[in-house]
Amino acid sequence: MKRTFDFFLSLSGLIFCLPIILFLVILLQLTLGSPVIFKQQRPGLHGKPFYVYKFRTMTDERDENGNLLPDHQRLSKTGMLIRKLSLDELPQLFNVLKGDLSLVGPRPLLMEYLPLYNEEQARRHEVKPGITGWAQVNGRNAISWEEKFTLDVWYVDNQSFWLDIKILFLTILKVFKREGINQDGHVTAEKFNGFN
């Protein structure tokens, strides 16, 4: 039932948002150039890797040694606005259609984090990751990693169709309120280095 719900809602979302998607493609092409889509490998269900898609919001500016500049220096003004409105997430609807993502589930983090999880934290991979999740509507990037993982595992143990509906509704409210987008001192959130 969840897969059917995901498929039809993401397809409807893509059709409804098509004018916005086309506008963003043109805007990013003019301001940042190609490619307009950023893709990165992330762990999916049971940690199986897949490529997640987002609209690119950063430049490729590098220092004199060829290393990428810090995120806050590469985030463009256009990219900042797109992130504030959560429009950079729209290409992930294609991930949902493909079956890599669900609309609701723990957010897919970086592959490099996998060996850093303890046994309880790793349980977040017992379900398919999502575009939004319980942690996103309860603080997003403004809460600690420990709190995020606790919320993710709570979702794994309590997932239901009606909980997903509630999370989707709360996500819409969060987007309009623009809450929890950044963690203090970071473009999004600080890097996870594991717990001692």
PyMOL commands that set and color helices and strands:
alter all, ss='L'
color gray80, all
select helices_A, chain A and resi 2-31+45-47+71-74+77-84+87-89+92-98+111-116+121-126+136-138+140-142+145-158+161-177
alter helices_A, ss='H'
color red, helices_A
select strands_A, chain A and resi 37-43+49-55+102-104+130-132
alter strands_A, ss='S'
color yellow, strands_A
deselect
rebuild
show_as cartoon
